[in-house]
Amino acid sequence: MNAGLQNREAGVGGRTASALAVSVLGCALLSVSPIAAAPREAPGATLPPAIAPAIPEPPATEPVPPHRTFMLPSKILGETRRINLFLPRGYDEASPRSYLVLYMLDGGVAEDFPHVAADVDAAERAGAMRPVIVVGIENTERRRDLTGPTTVASDRKIAPHIGGSVAFRAFLRDELLPEIGLRVRASEQRAIVGESLAGLFVLETFFEEPDLFDTYVALSPSLWWNDGALARGAAAALRTRLRKPATLYFATASDDGTDDAAKSLANALGAASLPDVIWLYEPRPDLQHGTIYRGASPGVLRRLFPPQR
């Protein structure tokens, strides 16, 4: 991994907008028409009030759409996590309607939550995207939570603690997802989006726990981690671990330095017999690691979650 990319891992998503351009390698993305699912709670259930944060919230770096914030104590992680919750326009607490939930990593108000929530809100108002609930998960120790084990010495130098992805995934599965099911009318359909190390976590979850989400979006994933082990092991993982229909989208930026790993991953997906998996790999030479989140996510989310007819 080059030093520039390593330094950028200290931050989160990009901050510069760019036009969406499409260059496709792999199979074509089929039209995604998610099937409505039954609500997890009884019709008429109401949203519990937000809990006042016990920890001062970092100042937002840009305007934040109206949202709720609550603190979730985690026995698994041994800490309390701040969660930001964006509800679609017209969300009626007395209605039985349920919504797909988009879980976003790097989801603090000083991270990527403001622009993703704003993108989703704008797309819904324009009739270009189905209404979804956005759950932003604010970081505490980002590099700890989003990385798996590694045998590479330089990887172990990026933070005091690394390799906590299994515990973080357990936090999502056993604590956050059930809590969201109590707080909002979440359908059985779930999606997750992340960039950089968060994109690596998204891909790792696709292979390690494929039943956890229905749609996986990984932007500029850090495929260099552990000497590219995730891409090298993809073919074997696809033969044994994928058990349900899923949609996977991943894209690389011009300066990632992971083209070979990304193509290897795409080749493994293409060679696997996965009739229930819709996948797309897009190299984005028009975008850089620091701009791909803002440049790609608005168009990608619209394509993956089109309006329901």
ZADO-1210 file (C-alpha; in nm, 4 decimals, padded with zeros to 6 digits):
<atoms>
<atom x="00.0000" y="00.0000" z="00.0000" code="MET" pos="1"/>
<atom x="00.1353" y="00.3460" z="-00.0852" code="ASN" pos="2"/>
<atom x="00.1797" y="00.6051" z="00.1871" code="ALA" pos="3"/>
<atom x="-00.0873" y="00.8368" z="00.0479" code="GLY" pos="4"/>
<atom x="-00.3566" y="00.5726" z="00.0703" code="LEU" pos="5"/>
<atom x="-00.2430" y="00.4749" z="00.4189" code="GLN" pos="6"/>
<atom x="-00.2682" y="00.8354" z="00.5353" code="ASN" pos="7"/>
<atom x="-00.6158" y="00.8742" z="00.3877" code="ARG" pos="8"/>
<atom x="-00.7396" y="00.5794" z="00.5924" code="GLU" pos="9"/>
<atom x="-00.7315" y="00.8090" z="00.8951" code="ALA" pos="10"/>
<atom x="-01.0348" y="00.9910" z="00.7590" code="GLY" pos="11"/>
<atom x="-01.3679" y="00.8923" z="00.6161" code="VAL" pos="12"/>
<atom x="-01.5517" y="00.9553" z="00.2900" code="GLY" pos="13"/>
<atom x="-01.4557" y="01.2076" z="00.0242" code="GLY" pos="14"/>
<atom x="-01.5683" y="01.5686" z="00.0370" code="ARG" pos="15"/>
<atom x="-01.5665" y="01.6716" z="-00.3319" code="THR" pos="16"/>
<atom x="-01.8559" y="01.6162" z="-00.5718" code="ALA" pos="17"/>
<atom x="-01.7985" y="01.4726" z="-00.9175" code="SER" pos="18"/>
<atom x="-02.0223" y="01.3686" z="-01.2051" code="ALA" pos="19"/>
<atom x="-02.1233" y="01.0038" z="-01.2226" code="LEU" pos="20"/>
<atom x="-01.9688" y="00.8171" z="-01.5136" code="ALA" pos="21"/>
<atom x="-02.0110" y="00.4453" z="-01.5719" code="VAL" pos="22"/>
<atom x="-01.7547" y="00.1916" z="-01.6841" code="SER" pos="23"/>
<atom x="-01.8583" y="-00.1663" z="-01.6269" code="VAL" pos="24"/>
<atom x="-01.6531" y="-00.4808" z="-01.5826" code="LEU" pos="25"/>
<atom x="-01.8270" y="-00.8019" z="-01.4791" code="GLY" pos="26"/>
<atom x="-02.1899" y="-00.8875" z="-01.5268" code="CYS" pos="27"/>
<atom x="-02.4456" y="-00.6195" z="-01.5967" code="ALA" pos="28"/>
<atom x="-02.6452" y="-00.4888" z="-01.3038" code="LEU" pos="29"/>
<atom x="-02.9970" y="-00.6217" z="-01.3403" code="LEU" pos="30"/>
<atom x="-03.2958" y="-00.4103" z="-01.2529" code="SER" pos="31"/>
<atom x="-03.3396" y="-00.4328" z="-00.8771" code="VAL" pos="32"/>
<atom x="-03.7006" y="-00.4343" z="-00.7626" code="SER" pos="33"/>
<atom x="-03.6972" y="-00.5144" z="-00.3904" code="PRO" pos="34"/>
<atom x="-03.9976" y="-00.7136" z="-00.2692" code="ILE" pos="35"/>
<atom x="-04.1981" y="-00.5564" z="00.0072" code="ALA" pos="36"/>
<atom x="-04.1685" y="-00.7407" z="00.3368" code="ALA" pos="37"/>
<atom x="-04.3857" y="-00.7553" z="00.6444" code="ALA" pos="38"/>
<atom x="-04.3115" y="-00.5000" z="00.9181" code="PRO" pos="39"/>
<atom x="-04.1187" y="-00.6217" z="01.2189" code="ARG" pos="40"/>
<atom x="-04.3561" y="-00.4659" z="01.4651" code="GLU" pos="41"/>
<atom x="-04.7294" y="-00.4303" z="01.4940" code="ALA" pos="42"/>
<atom x="-04.9072" y="-00.1660" z="01.2839" code="PRO" pos="43"/>
<atom x="-04.9297" y="00.1596" z="01.4676" code="GLY" pos="44"/>
<atom x="-04.6117" y="00.1125" z="01.6676" code="ALA" pos="45"/>
<atom x="-04.4513" y="00.4454" z="01.7472" code="THR" pos="46"/>
<atom x="-04.0944" y="00.5629" z="01.7360" code="LEU" pos="47"/>
<atom x="-03.9391" y="00.5829" z="02.0839" code="PRO" pos="48"/>
<atom x="-03.8074" y="00.9295" z="02.1673" code="PRO" pos="49"/>
<atom x="-03.4454" y="01.0007" z="02.0936" code="ALA" pos="50"/>
<atom x="-03.2150" y="00.9711" z="02.3918" code="ILE" pos="51"/>
<atom x="-03.0161" y="01.2817" z="02.4708" code="ALA" pos="52"/>
<atom x="-02.6520" y="01.2065" z="02.3950" code="PRO" pos="53"/>
<atom x="-02.4415" y="01.1600" z="02.7062" code="ALA" pos="54"/>
<atom x="-02.1302" y="01.2440" z="02.5053" code="ILE" pos="55"/>
<atom x="-02.1023" y="01.5808" z="02.3265" code="PRO" pos="56"/>
<atom x="-02.1718" y="01.5363" z="01.9570" code="GLU" pos="57"/>
<atom x="-01.8903" y="01.6435" z="01.7215" code="PRO" pos="58"/>
<atom x="-01.9787" y="01.9572" z="01.5264" code="PRO" pos="59"/>
<atom x="-02.1175" y="01.8934" z="01.1795" code="ALA" pos="60"/>
<atom x="-01.8982" y="02.0088" z="00.8933" code="THR" pos="61"/>
<atom x="-02.1981" y="02.0731" z="00.6670" code="GLU" pos="62"/>
<atom x="-02.5767" y="02.1089" z="00.6947" code="PRO" pos="63"/>
<atom x="-02.7426" y="01.7970" z="00.8343" code="VAL" pos="64"/>
<atom x="-03.0975" y="01.6992" z="00.7340" code="PRO" pos="65"/>
<atom x="-03.3439" y="01.6649" z="01.0237" code="PRO" pos="66"/>
<atom x="-03.2671" y="01.3438" z="01.2067" code="HIS" pos="67"/>
<atom x="-03.2742" y="01.1720" z="01.5439" code="ARG" pos="68"/>
<atom x="-02.9790" y="01.0631" z="01.7524" code="THR" pos="69"/>
<atom x="-02.9628" y="00.8027" z="02.0242" code="PHE" pos="70"/>
<atom x="-02.6922" y="00.6348" z="02.2270" code="MET" pos="71"/>
<atom x="-02.6687" y="00.2562" z="02.2254" code="LEU" pos="72"/>
<atom x="-02.4678" y="00.0867" z="02.5017" code="PRO" pos="73"/>
<atom x="-02.2871" y="-00.2159" z="02.3602" code="SER" pos="74"/>
<atom x="-02.1924" y="-00.5102" z="02.5764" code="LYS" pos="75"/>
<atom x="-02.0111" y="-00.6636" z="02.2788" code="ILE" pos="76"/>
<atom x="-01.7856" y="-00.3633" z="02.2184" code="LEU" pos="77"/>
<atom x="-01.7717" y="-00.2481" z="02.5800" code="GLY" pos="78"/>
<atom x="-01.8673" y="00.1090" z="02.4909" code="GLU" pos="79"/>
<atom x="-02.1613" y="00.3297" z="02.4009" code="THR" pos="80"/>
<atom x="-02.2160" y="00.4094" z="02.0327" code="ARG" pos="81"/>
<atom x="-02.3898" y="00.7132" z="01.8874" code="ARG" pos="82"/>
<atom x="-02.6427" y="00.6308" z="01.6158" code="ILE" pos="83"/>
<atom x="-02.7967" y="00.8839" z="01.3769" code="ASN" pos="84"/>
<atom x="-03.1377" y="00.8062" z="01.2327" code="LEU" pos="85"/>
<atom x="-03.2807" y="00.9696" z="00.9183" code="PHE" pos="86"/>
<atom x="-03.6473" y="00.8993" z="00.8466" code="LEU" pos="87"/>
<atom x="-03.7999" y="00.9473" z="00.4998" code="PRO" pos="88"/>
<atom x="-04.0356" y="01.2350" z="00.4366" code="ARG" pos="89"/>
<atom x="-04.3896" y="01.1501" z="00.5296" code="GLY" pos="90"/>
<atom x="-04.2866" y="00.8861" z="00.7822" code="TYR" pos="91"/>
<atom x="-04.6054" y="00.8377" z="00.9801" code="ASP" pos="92"/>
<atom x="-04.5630" y="00.6763" z="01.3174" code="GLU" pos="93"/>
<atom x="-04.9251" y="00.5552" z="01.3062" code="ALA" pos="94"/>
<atom x="-04.8902" y="00.3943" z="00.9625" code="SER" pos="95"/>
<atom x="-04.8247" y="00.0216" z="00.9125" code="PRO" pos="96"/>
<atom x="-04.5846" y="00.0883" z="00.6245" code="ARG" pos="97"/>
<atom x="-04.2356" y="-00.0566" z="00.6648" code="SER" pos="98"/>
<atom x="-03.9141" y="00.0632" z="00.5019" code="TYR" pos="99"/>
<atom x="-03.5861" y="-00.0739" z="00.3785" code="LEU" pos="100"/>
<atom x="-03.3048" y="00.0333" z="00.6112" code="VAL" pos="101"/>
<atom x="-02.9704" y="00.1552" z="00.4767" code="LEU" pos="102"/>
<atom x="-02.6962" y="00.1114" z="00.7355" code="TYR" pos="103"/>
<atom x="-02.4035" y="00.3390" z="00.6707" code="MET" pos="104"/>
<atom x="-02.0599" y="00.3127" z="00.8237" code="LEU" pos="105"/>
<atom x="-01.8710" y="00.6352" z="00.8968" code="ASP" pos="106"/>
<atom x="-02.2155" y="00.7622" z="00.9926" code="GLY" pos="107"/>
<atom x="-02.1393" y="01.0507" z="01.2284" code="GLY" pos="108"/>
<atom x="-02.2526" y="01.4078" z="01.1612" code="VAL" pos="109"/>
<atom x="-01.8846" y="01.5027" z="01.1261" code="ALA" pos="110"/>
<atom x="-01.8364" y="01.2054" z="00.8915" code="GLU" pos="111"/>
<atom x="-02.0471" y="01.0946" z="00.5934" code="ASP" pos="112"/>
<atom x="-02.3969" y="01.1000" z="00.7419" code="PHE" pos="113"/>
<atom x="-02.4888" y="01.4549" z="00.6283" code="PRO" pos="114"/>
<atom x="-02.4228" y="01.4067" z="00.2587" code="HIS" pos="115"/>
<atom x="-02.5669" y="01.0554" z="00.2375" code="VAL" pos="116"/>
<atom x="-02.8859" y="01.1561" z="00.4206" code="ALA" pos="117"/>
<atom x="-02.9116" y="01.4668" z="00.2010" code="ALA" pos="118"/>
<atom x="-02.8610" y="01.2581" z="-00.1157" code="ASP" pos="119"/>
<atom x="-03.1299" y="01.0113" z="-00.0106" code="VAL" pos="120"/>
<atom x="-03.3691" y="01.2920" z="00.0809" code="ASP" pos="121"/>
<atom x="-03.3137" y="01.4716" z="-00.2514" code="ALA" pos="122"/>
<atom x="-03.3578" y="01.1512" z="-00.4507" code="ALA" pos="123"/>
<atom x="-03.6810" y="01.0664" z="-00.2721" code="GLU" pos="124"/>
<atom x="-03.8221" y="01.4170" z="-00.3263" code="ARG" pos="125"/>
<atom x="-03.7341" y="01.3921" z="-00.6963" code="ALA" pos="126"/>
<atom x="-03.9113" y="01.0576" z="-00.7235" code="GLY" pos="127"/>
<atom x="-03.5815" y="00.8937" z="-00.8222" code="ALA" pos="128"/>
<atom x="-03.5492" y="00.6599" z="-00.5253" code="MET" pos="129"/>
<atom x="-03.7762" y="00.4659" z="-00.2933" code="ARG" pos="130"/>
<atom x="-03.8070" y="00.6030" z="00.0605" code="PRO" pos="131"/>
<atom x="-03.5539" y="00.4418" z="00.2919" code="VAL" pos="132"/>
<atom x="-03.4466" y="00.4808" z="00.6522" code="ILE" pos="133"/>
<atom x="-03.0783" y="00.5727" z="00.6940" code="VAL" pos="134"/>
<atom x="-02.8937" y="00.4549" z="01.0044" code="VAL" pos="135"/>
<atom x="-02.5584" y="00.6263" z="01.0523" code="GLY" pos="136"/>
<atom x="-02.3095" y="00.4522" z="01.2814" code="ILE" pos="137"/>
<atom x="-02.0603" y="00.6980" z="01.4229" code="GLU" pos="138"/>
<atom x="-01.7024" y="00.5793" z="01.4690" code="ASN" pos="139"/>
<atom x="-01.5092" y="00.5419" z="01.7911" code="THR" pos="140"/>
<atom x="-01.2058" y="00.3374" z="01.6812" code="GLU" pos="141"/>
<atom x="-01.2598" y="00.3176" z="01.3067" code="ARG" pos="142"/>
<atom x="-00.9554" y="00.1116" z="01.2105" code="ARG" pos="143"/>
<atom x="-01.0196" y="-00.1357" z="01.4904" code="ARG" pos="144"/>
<atom x="-01.3806" y="-00.1979" z="01.3915" code="ASP" pos="145"/>
<atom x="-01.3451" y="-00.2139" z="01.0146" code="LEU" pos="146"/>
<atom x="-01.0431" y="-00.4423" z="00.9769" code="THR" pos="147"/>
<atom x="-00.9962" y="-00.8149" z="01.0156" code="GLY" pos="148"/>
<atom x="-00.6744" y="-00.9888" z="01.1189" code="PRO" pos="149"/>
<atom x="-00.3621" y="-00.9357" z="00.9116" code="THR" pos="150"/>
<atom x="-00.0185" y="-01.0936" z="00.8792" code="THR" pos="151"/>
<atom x="00.1328" y="-00.7822" z="00.7196" code="VAL" pos="152"/>
<atom x="00.3516" y="-00.5771" z="00.9510" code="ALA" pos="153"/>
<atom x="00.2750" y="-00.2432" z="00.7835" code="SER" pos="154"/>
<atom x="-00.0985" y="-00.3051" z="00.8256" code="ASP" pos="155"/>
<atom x="-00.0546" y="-00.3469" z="01.1992" code="ARG" pos="156"/>
<atom x="00.1057" y="-00.0015" z="01.2217" code="LYS" pos="157"/>
<atom x="-00.1981" y="00.1945" z="01.1039" code="ILE" pos="158"/>
<atom x="-00.3627" y="00.2070" z="01.4481" code="ALA" pos="159"/>
<atom x="-00.3105" y="00.0977" z="01.8090" code="PRO" pos="160"/>
<atom x="-00.5922" y="-00.1544" z="01.7718" code="HIS" pos="161"/>
<atom x="-00.6913" y="-00.3440" z="01.4568" code="ILE" pos="162"/>
<atom x="-00.8670" y="-00.6663" z="01.3640" code="GLY" pos="163"/>
<atom x="-01.1998" y="-00.6025" z="01.5360" code="GLY" pos="164"/>
<atom x="-01.4349" y="-00.6617" z="01.2440" code="SER" pos="165"/>
<atom x="-01.5818" y="-00.9831" z="01.3878" code="VAL" pos="166"/>
<atom x="-01.6821" y="-00.8070" z="01.7107" code="ALA" pos="167"/>
<atom x="-01.8156" y="-00.5058" z="01.5207" code="PHE" pos="168"/>
<atom x="-02.0249" y="-00.7305" z="01.2973" code="ARG" pos="169"/>
<atom x="-02.1628" y="-00.9012" z="01.6081" code="ALA" pos="170"/>
<atom x="-02.2552" y="-00.5564" z="01.7440" code="PHE" pos="171"/>
<atom x="-02.4488" y="-00.4853" z="01.4230" code="LEU" pos="172"/>
<atom x="-02.6202" y="-00.8247" z="01.4195" code="ARG" pos="173"/>
<atom x="-02.7023" y="-00.8730" z="01.7866" code="ASP" pos="174"/>
<atom x="-02.7432" y="-00.5198" z="01.9218" code="GLU" pos="175"/>
<atom x="-02.7945" y="-00.2506" z="01.6571" code="LEU" pos="176"/>
<atom x="-03.0261" y="-00.4307" z="01.4147" code="LEU" pos="177"/>
<atom x="-03.2657" y="-00.5450" z="01.6907" code="PRO" pos="178"/>
<atom x="-03.2655" y="-00.1934" z="01.8392" code="GLU" pos="179"/>
<atom x="-03.3533" y="-00.0388" z="01.5038" code="ILE" pos="180"/>
<atom x="-03.6326" y="-00.2952" z="01.4692" code="GLY" pos="181"/>
<atom x="-03.7796" y="-00.1622" z="01.7940" code="LEU" pos="182"/>
<atom x="-03.7409" y="00.2041" z="01.7082" code="ARG" pos="183"/>
<atom x="-03.8712" y="00.2203" z="01.3505" code="VAL" pos="184"/>
<atom x="-04.0843" y="00.0195" z="01.1122" code="ARG" pos="185"/>
<atom x="-03.8009" y="-00.1594" z="00.9400" code="ALA" pos="186"/>
<atom x="-03.8811" y="-00.4125" z="00.6713" code="SER" pos="187"/>
<atom x="-03.6852" y="-00.7346" z="00.6464" code="GLU" pos="188"/>
<atom x="-03.4740" y="-00.5745" z="00.3727" code="GLN" pos="189"/>
<atom x="-03.1418" y="-00.4288" z="00.4803" code="ARG" pos="190"/>
<atom x="-02.8551" y="-00.2643" z="00.2950" code="ALA" pos="191"/>
<atom x="-02.5081" y="-00.1511" z="00.4014" code="ILE" pos="192"/>
<atom x="-02.2753" y="00.1050" z="00.2437" code="VAL" pos="193"/>
<atom x="-01.9156" y="00.1961" z="00.3187" code="GLY" pos="194"/>
<atom x="-01.6035" y="00.3499" z="00.1659" code="GLU" pos="195"/>
<atom x="-01.2326" y="00.2700" z="00.2029" code="SER" pos="196"/>
<atom x="-01.1819" y="00.0521" z="00.5127" code="LEU" pos="197"/>
<atom x="-01.5587" y="00.0620" z="00.5546" code="ALA" pos="198"/>
<atom x="-01.5860" y="-00.0731" z="00.2003" code="GLY" pos="199"/>
<atom x="-01.3523" y="-00.3556" z="00.2976" code="LEU" pos="200"/>
<atom x="-01.5806" y="-00.4342" z="00.5920" code="PHE" pos="201"/>
<atom x="-01.8819" y="-00.4399" z="00.3586" code="VAL" pos="202"/>
<atom x="-01.7114" y="-00.6929" z="00.1303" code="LEU" pos="203"/>
<atom x="-01.5897" y="-00.9012" z="00.4224" code="GLU" pos="204"/>
<atom x="-01.9462" y="-00.9146" z="00.5553" code="THR" pos="205"/>
<atom x="-02.0751" y="-01.0208" z="00.2118" code="PHE" pos="206"/>
<atom x="-01.8485" y="-01.3258" z="00.2326" code="PHE" pos="207"/>
<atom x="-01.8425" y="-01.3962" z="00.6053" code="GLU" pos="208"/>
<atom x="-02.2072" y="-01.3394" z="00.6953" code="GLU" pos="209"/>
<atom x="-02.4086" y="-01.3157" z="00.3726" code="PRO" pos="210"/>
<atom x="-02.7458" y="-01.3428" z="00.5465" code="ASP" pos="211"/>
<atom x="-02.6940" y="-01.0193" z="00.7389" code="LEU" pos="212"/>
<atom x="-02.7821" y="-00.7785" z="00.4563" code="PHE" pos="213"/>
<atom x="-02.9584" y="-00.7964" z="00.1211" code="ASP" pos="214"/>
<atom x="-02.7584" y="-00.5246" z="-00.0575" code="THR" pos="215"/>
<atom x="-02.3879" y="-00.4497" z="-00.0169" code="TYR" pos="216"/>
<atom x="-02.2268" y="-00.1294" z="-00.1477" code="VAL" pos="217"/>
<atom x="-01.8464" y="-00.0976" z="-00.1223" code="ALA" pos="218"/>
<atom x="-01.6823" y="00.2171" z="-00.2597" code="LEU" pos="219"/>
<atom x="-01.3051" y="00.2183" z="-00.3029" code="SER" pos="220"/>
<atom x="-01.2665" y="-00.0797" z="-00.0666" code="PRO" pos="221"/>
<atom x="-00.9243" y="-00.1263" z="00.0905" code="SER" pos="222"/>
<atom x="-00.8516" y="-00.4519" z="-00.0887" code="LEU" pos="223"/>
<atom x="-00.4819" y="-00.4148" z="-00.0120" code="TRP" pos="224"/>
<atom x="-00.5483" y="-00.5168" z="00.3499" code="TRP" pos="225"/>
<atom x="-00.3673" y="-00.8351" z="00.4562" code="ASN" pos="226"/>
<atom x="-00.1898" y="-00.8537" z="00.1209" code="ASP" pos="227"/>
<atom x="-00.5164" y="-00.8768" z="-00.0725" code="GLY" pos="228"/>
<atom x="-00.6385" y="-01.1843" z="00.1157" code="ALA" pos="229"/>
<atom x="-01.0064" y="-01.1088" z="00.0664" code="LEU" pos="230"/>
<atom x="-00.9840" y="-01.1053" z="-00.3145" code="ALA" pos="231"/>
<atom x="-00.7510" y="-01.4081" z="-00.3218" code="ARG" pos="232"/>
<atom x="-00.9916" y="-01.6098" z="-00.1099" code="GLY" pos="233"/>
<atom x="-01.3076" y="-01.4983" z="-00.2879" code="ALA" pos="234"/>
<atom x="-01.3493" y="-01.8012" z="-00.5143" code="ALA" pos="235"/>
<atom x="-01.3381" y="-02.0475" z="-00.2250" code="ALA" pos="236"/>
<atom x="-01.5682" y="-01.8333" z="-00.0117" code="ALA" pos="237"/>
<atom x="-01.8255" y="-01.8064" z="-00.2894" code="LEU" pos="238"/>
<atom x="-01.8426" y="-02.1842" z="-00.3189" code="ARG" pos="239"/>
<atom x="-01.9268" y="-02.2378" z="00.0447" code="THR" pos="240"/>
<atom x="-02.0743" y="-01.9314" z="00.2126" code="ARG" pos="241"/>
<atom x="-02.3355" y="-01.7628" z="-00.0047" code="LEU" pos="242"/>
<atom x="-02.6803" y="-01.8890" z="00.0858" code="ARG" pos="243"/>
<atom x="-02.9395" y="-01.6269" z="-00.0124" code="LYS" pos="244"/>
<atom x="-03.0271" y="-01.3754" z="-00.2848" code="PRO" pos="245"/>
<atom x="-02.8145" y="-01.0641" z="-00.2620" code="ALA" pos="246"/>
<atom x="-02.7000" y="-00.7596" z="-00.4548" code="THR" pos="247"/>
<atom x="-02.3352" y="-00.6537" z="-00.4486" code="LEU" pos="248"/>
<atom x="-02.1902" y="-00.3333" z="-00.5933" code="TYR" pos="249"/>
<atom x="-01.8256" y="-00.2339" z="-00.5630" code="PHE" pos="250"/>
<atom x="-01.6210" y="00.0381" z="-00.7305" code="ALA" pos="251"/>
<atom x="-01.2561" y="00.1407" z="-00.7325" code="THR" pos="252"/>
<atom x="-01.1006" y="00.4857" z="-00.7758" code="ALA" pos="253"/>
<atom x="-00.8160" y="00.5905" z="-01.0028" code="SER" pos="254"/>
<atom x="-00.5579" y="00.6082" z="-00.7232" code="ASP" pos="255"/>
<atom x="-00.6551" y="00.3020" z="-00.5191" code="ASP" pos="256"/>
<atom x="-00.3734" y="00.0822" z="-00.6473" code="GLY" pos="257"/>
<atom x="-00.6017" y="-00.2201" z="-00.6100" code="THR" pos="258"/>
<atom x="-00.7044" y="-00.2795" z="-00.9725" code="ASP" pos="259"/>
<atom x="-00.5591" y="-00.6299" z="-00.9839" code="ASP" pos="260"/>
<atom x="-00.7333" y="-00.7326" z="-00.6622" code="ALA" pos="261"/>
<atom x="-01.0637" y="-00.5826" z="-00.7769" code="ALA" pos="262"/>
<atom x="-01.0438" y="-00.7616" z="-01.1122" code="LYS" pos="263"/>
<atom x="-00.9586" y="-01.0854" z="-00.9326" code="SER" pos="264"/>
<atom x="-01.2672" y="-01.0417" z="-00.7166" code="LEU" pos="265"/>
<atom x="-01.4816" y="-00.9673" z="-01.0225" code="ALA" pos="266"/>
<atom x="-01.3433" y="-01.2732" z="-01.2008" code="ASN" pos="267"/>
<atom x="-01.4287" y="-01.4920" z="-00.9014" code="ALA" pos="268"/>
<atom x="-01.7830" y="-01.3575" z="-00.8995" code="LEU" pos="269"/>
<atom x="-01.8153" y="-01.4134" z="-01.2734" code="GLY" pos="270"/>
<atom x="-01.6862" y="-01.7683" z="-01.2552" code="ALA" pos="271"/>
<atom x="-01.9063" y="-01.8677" z="-00.9630" code="ALA" pos="272"/>
<atom x="-02.2498" y="-02.0163" z="-01.0166" code="SER" pos="273"/>
<atom x="-02.4570" y="-01.7573" z="-00.8326" code="LEU" pos="274"/>
<atom x="-02.7986" y="-01.7344" z="-00.9974" code="PRO" pos="275"/>
<atom x="-02.9454" y="-01.5395" z="-00.7050" code="ASP" pos="276"/>
<atom x="-02.6645" y="-01.2839" z="-00.6781" code="VAL" pos="277"/>
<atom x="-02.6749" y="-00.9601" z="-00.8747" code="ILE" pos="278"/>
<atom x="-02.3327" y="-00.7987" z="-00.8814" code="TRP" pos="279"/>
<atom x="-02.1521" y="-00.5127" z="-01.0493" code="LEU" pos="280"/>
<atom x="-01.7939" y="-00.3924" z="-01.0433" code="TYR" pos="281"/>
<atom x="-01.7256" y="-00.0403" z="-01.1741" code="GLU" pos="282"/>
<atom x="-01.3741" y="00.0979" z="-01.2058" code="PRO" pos="283"/>
<atom x="-01.4033" y="00.4768" z="-01.1723" code="ARG" pos="284"/>
<atom x="-01.0960" y="00.6382" z="-01.3311" code="PRO" pos="285"/>
<atom x="-01.2793" y="00.9726" z="-01.3149" code="ASP" pos="286"/>
<atom x="-01.2785" y="00.9674" z="-00.9340" code="LEU" pos="287"/>
<atom x="-01.0149" y="00.9471" z="-00.6628" code="GLN" pos="288"/>
<atom x="-01.0183" y="00.7717" z="-00.3279" code="HIS" pos="289"/>
<atom x="-01.1071" y="01.1001" z="-00.1577" code="GLY" pos="290"/>
<atom x="-01.3916" y="01.1885" z="-00.3971" code="THR" pos="291"/>
<atom x="-01.5576" y="00.8586" z="-00.4812" code="ILE" pos="292"/>
<atom x="-01.8151" y="00.8594" z="-00.2004" code="TYR" pos="293"/>
<atom x="-01.9674" y="01.1915" z="-00.3013" code="ARG" pos="294"/>
<atom x="-01.9105" y="01.1333" z="-00.6693" code="GLY" pos="295"/>
<atom x="-02.0599" y="00.7867" z="-00.6948" code="ALA" pos="296"/>
<atom x="-02.3080" y="00.7288" z="-00.4135" code="SER" pos="297"/>
<atom x="-02.5965" y="00.9495" z="-00.5372" code="PRO" pos="298"/>
<atom x="-02.6233" y="00.7651" z="-00.8676" code="GLY" pos="299"/>
<atom x="-02.5484" y="00.4235" z="-00.7211" code="VAL" pos="300"/>
<atom x="-02.8173" y="00.4479" z="-00.4537" code="LEU" pos="301"/>
<atom x="-03.0742" y="00.5579" z="-00.7108" code="ARG" pos="302"/>
<atom x="-02.9922" y="00.2597" z="-00.9309" code="ARG" pos="303"/>
<atom x="-03.0022" y="00.0091" z="-00.6485" code="LEU" pos="304"/>
<atom x="-03.3185" y="00.1424" z="-00.4847" code="PHE" pos="305"/>
<atom x="-03.5428" y="00.2772" z="-00.7612" code="PRO" pos="306"/>
<atom x="-03.8958" y="00.3969" z="-00.6871" code="PRO" pos="307"/>
<atom x="-04.1444" y="00.1209" z="-00.6222" code="GLN" pos="308"/>
<atom x="-04.4173" y="00.1008" z="-00.8838" code="ARG" pos="309"/>
</atoms>
